[in-house]
Amino acid sequence: MDENQDQLPQEGDIQPIIDLGSSVIHSARGNIYVLTIVGQIEGHQLLPPTSKSTKYEHVLPLLATLEGSEQIDGLLILLNNGGGDVEAGLAISEVIASMSKPTVSLVLGGSHSIGVPLAVSAKQSFIAPSAAMTIHPVRLNGLVIGVPQTFYYFERIQERILQFVTANSNVKREAFTKLMLQTGELAADVGSVIYGEEAVELGLIDRIGGLSDAMGRLYEMIEEKKC
């Protein structure tokens, strides 16, 4: 029998990839759970079946299980998402940030809007050179009642995002706010699009890198935790 047979995906490993976009990498250096967060973050309302989505009611219990599992040593989060439900995205971000296990995020393609807190929620964050991040004020779809309480609610949500991002990255509050409120860059909208190197220069993301860089750092963090 091929000595590498055990390293190949087995039939039982395929279903989690189909259902959750997740897999487990087993190696002598540790067991890594790979979680992908793609498309829109789906909240309390269902998205159309034609839309790619990540359902927060699937991700939250999964993260709790990983935190309590003795078989999983670290979590790698692959991000390529277009934003979505603000509170659902913040809920996932808060859980990741509160995990004791080593966590590393990698932005591939893009992590936009509420995907920004998701990207910075891990203990170490990476971004591909060509990846993008869109930063803009909170927007709510549907009926908006034009009373002071509504605008105050917007401000409170905005403040929650600002506090989370600045607490979990090295970006300055003033710089992040400026990017969020910038005019003239997004067509008919307020906000900014930043790319890999710029995200690192701002302190929003820790490092430029790809999959091997993110996995290498995660293995280092696992080894440091075992010492």
C-alpha positions as CSV (number, residue, x, y, z in Angstrom):
1,M,0.0,0.0,0.0
2,D,1.2,3.5,-0.8
3,E,2.6,5.1,2.4
4,N,0.9,8.4,1.3
5,Q,-2.5,6.8,1.1
6,D,-3.5,8.1,4.6
7,Q,-2.7,11.7,3.5
8,L,-5.2,11.6,0.6
9,P,-8.8,12.8,1.1
10,Q,-11.0,9.9,2.1
11,E,-14.7,9.4,1.3
12,G,-15.7,10.6,4.8
13,D,-13.7,13.8,4.3
14,I,-15.6,15.0,1.2
15,Q,-19.0,15.7,2.7
16,P,-17.9,18.5,5.0
17,I,-16.3,20.2,2.0
18,I,-19.6,19.9,0.1
19,D,-21.8,21.0,3.1
20,L,-19.7,23.7,4.8
21,G,-16.7,24.3,2.6
22,S,-14.5,22.9,5.3
23,S,-11.8,20.3,5.8
24,V,-9.2,19.0,8.3
25,I,-5.5,18.8,7.5
26,H,-3.7,16.2,9.5
27,S,0.1,16.4,9.9
28,A,2.8,15.7,12.5
29,R,2.9,19.4,13.2
30,G,-0.8,19.5,14.2
31,N,-4.3,19.2,13.0
32,I,-5.7,22.3,11.2
33,Y,-9.4,22.9,10.5
34,V,-9.9,24.9,7.3
35,L,-13.0,27.0,7.2
36,T,-14.0,29.0,4.1
37,I,-16.3,32.1,4.4
38,V,-17.5,32.9,0.9
39,G,-20.3,34.8,-0.8
40,Q,-22.7,36.8,1.4
41,I,-23.0,36.3,5.2
42,E,-26.5,35.1,5.6
43,G,-28.3,36.4,8.7
44,H,-31.9,36.2,9.9
45,Q,-33.3,36.4,6.4
46,L,-32.7,33.8,3.7
47,L,-30.8,34.8,0.6
48,P,-31.9,33.6,-2.8
49,P,-30.9,30.0,-3.6
50,T,-28.8,31.3,-6.6
51,S,-26.6,33.3,-4.2
52,K,-23.4,31.9,-2.6
53,S,-23.7,32.3,1.1
54,T,-22.2,31.5,4.5
55,K,-24.9,30.7,7.1
56,Y,-24.1,32.0,10.6
57,E,-26.2,29.4,12.2
58,H,-23.9,26.7,10.8
59,V,-20.6,28.6,11.5
60,L,-21.3,29.5,15.2
61,P,-21.8,26.0,16.6
62,L,-19.0,24.7,14.4
63,L,-16.6,27.2,15.9
64,A,-17.7,26.3,19.4
65,T,-17.1,22.6,18.6
66,L,-13.6,23.4,17.3
67,E,-12.8,25.4,20.4
68,G,-13.7,22.4,22.6
69,S,-12.1,19.7,20.4
70,E,-8.9,18.0,21.6
71,Q,-8.3,16.8,18.0
72,I,-8.0,20.3,16.4
73,D,-4.9,22.4,17.1
74,G,-5.6,25.4,15.0
75,L,-8.1,27.2,12.6
76,L,-7.3,28.5,9.1
77,I,-10.0,30.8,7.7
78,L,-10.1,31.4,4.0
79,L,-12.0,34.5,3.0
80,N,-13.5,35.5,-0.3
81,N,-16.8,37.2,0.6
82,G,-18.9,40.2,-0.5
83,G,-20.2,41.3,2.9
84,G,-23.7,40.6,4.1
85,D,-25.7,40.7,7.3
86,V,-23.9,43.0,9.7
87,E,-24.9,41.4,13.0
88,A,-24.3,37.9,11.7
89,G,-20.9,38.8,10.5
90,L,-20.0,40.5,13.8
91,A,-21.3,37.5,15.7
92,I,-18.9,35.2,13.8
93,S,-16.1,37.7,14.2
94,E,-16.6,37.9,17.9
95,V,-16.5,34.1,18.3
96,I,-13.3,33.8,16.3
97,A,-11.6,36.6,18.2
98,S,-12.5,34.9,21.5
99,M,-11.1,31.5,20.7
100,S,-8.1,30.3,22.6
101,K,-6.7,28.1,19.8
102,P,-4.3,29.6,17.2
103,T,-6.3,31.2,14.4
104,V,-5.1,32.6,11.1
105,S,-7.1,34.3,8.4
106,L,-6.2,34.6,4.7
107,V,-8.0,37.1,2.4
108,L,-8.2,35.7,-1.1
109,G,-10.0,37.6,-3.8
110,G,-11.7,39.9,-1.4
111,S,-13.3,40.4,2.1
112,H,-15.6,43.3,1.8
113,S,-17.9,45.3,4.1
114,I,-18.6,43.1,7.1
115,G,-15.9,40.8,5.8
116,V,-13.4,43.3,7.2
117,P,-14.1,42.4,10.9
118,L,-14.0,38.8,9.8
119,A,-10.5,39.2,8.3
120,V,-9.1,40.9,11.4
121,S,-10.8,38.5,13.9
122,A,-8.0,35.9,13.8
123,K,-4.9,36.2,15.9
124,Q,-2.8,36.6,12.7
125,S,-4.1,37.9,9.3
126,F,-2.8,37.5,5.8
127,I,-3.9,39.0,2.5
128,A,-3.0,38.1,-1.1
129,P,-1.3,41.0,-3.0
130,S,-4.2,41.2,-5.5
131,A,-7.0,40.8,-2.9
132,A,-9.3,43.7,-2.1
133,M,-11.2,45.0,0.9
134,T,-14.1,47.5,0.7
135,I,-14.6,49.8,3.7
136,H,-17.8,51.8,3.8
137,P,-20.5,53.0,6.3
138,V,-23.2,50.6,7.5
139,R,-26.1,50.3,5.1
140,L,-29.4,48.6,5.7
141,N,-31.7,47.2,3.1
142,G,-35.5,47.6,3.1
143,L,-37.7,50.2,4.8
144,V,-35.9,52.8,6.8
145,I,-37.9,55.1,9.0
146,G,-36.6,58.6,8.9
147,V,-36.6,59.5,12.6
148,P,-33.6,60.4,14.9
149,Q,-33.8,56.9,16.5
150,T,-33.0,55.2,13.2
151,F,-29.9,57.3,12.6
152,Y,-28.8,56.8,16.2
153,Y,-29.1,53.0,15.6
154,F,-26.9,53.3,12.5
155,E,-24.3,55.2,14.5
156,R,-24.3,52.6,17.3
157,I,-23.7,49.7,14.8
158,Q,-21.0,51.8,13.1
159,E,-19.3,52.3,16.4
160,R,-19.4,48.5,17.2
161,I,-17.6,47.8,13.9
162,L,-15.1,50.6,14.5
163,Q,-14.3,49.3,18.0
164,F,-14.0,45.7,16.9
165,V,-11.7,46.4,13.9
166,T,-9.4,48.8,15.9
167,A,-9.2,46.4,18.8
168,N,-8.3,43.4,16.6
169,S,-5.8,45.1,14.2
170,N,-3.2,47.8,14.2
171,V,-5.2,50.3,12.1
172,K,-5.7,53.7,13.6
173,R,-9.3,54.7,14.3
174,E,-8.9,58.0,12.4
175,A,-7.4,56.3,9.3
176,F,-10.2,53.6,9.3
177,T,-12.9,56.3,9.7
178,K,-11.4,58.4,6.9
179,L,-11.5,55.4,4.5
180,M,-15.0,54.6,5.5
181,L,-16.3,58.1,4.8
182,Q,-14.2,58.9,1.8
183,T,-16.1,60.3,-1.2
184,G,-15.3,60.0,-4.9
185,E,-13.8,56.6,-5.0
186,L,-16.9,54.4,-5.1
187,A,-19.4,55.1,-7.8
188,A,-22.6,56.6,-6.2
189,D,-21.4,55.5,-2.8
190,V,-19.2,56.5,0.2
191,G,-16.2,54.4,1.1
192,S,-12.9,53.0,-0.1
193,V,-11.4,49.9,-1.8
194,I,-7.9,49.0,-0.6
195,Y,-5.6,46.2,-1.8
196,G,-3.1,43.8,-0.3
197,E,0.0,46.0,0.4
198,E,-2.1,49.0,1.3
199,A,-4.1,47.0,3.9
200,V,-0.8,45.9,5.5
201,E,0.7,49.4,5.4
202,L,-2.5,50.7,7.2
203,G,-2.1,48.1,9.9
204,L,-5.5,46.5,9.0
205,I,-3.9,43.2,8.0
206,D,-0.7,41.8,9.5
207,R,1.1,40.4,6.4
208,I,1.1,39.9,2.7
209,G,1.1,36.2,1.8
210,G,-0.6,33.2,0.4
211,L,-1.6,29.8,1.5
212,S,1.8,28.4,2.4
213,D,2.6,31.6,4.4
214,A,-0.6,31.4,6.3
215,M,-0.3,27.7,7.0
216,G,3.4,28.0,8.0
217,R,2.5,30.8,10.5
218,L,-0.3,28.7,11.9
219,Y,1.9,25.7,12.5
220,E,4.4,28.0,14.2
221,M,1.6,29.3,16.5
222,I,0.6,25.7,17.3
223,E,4.1,24.8,18.3
224,E,4.4,28.0,20.4
225,K,1.2,27.1,22.2
226,K,2.4,23.6,23.0
227,C,5.7,24.9,24.6
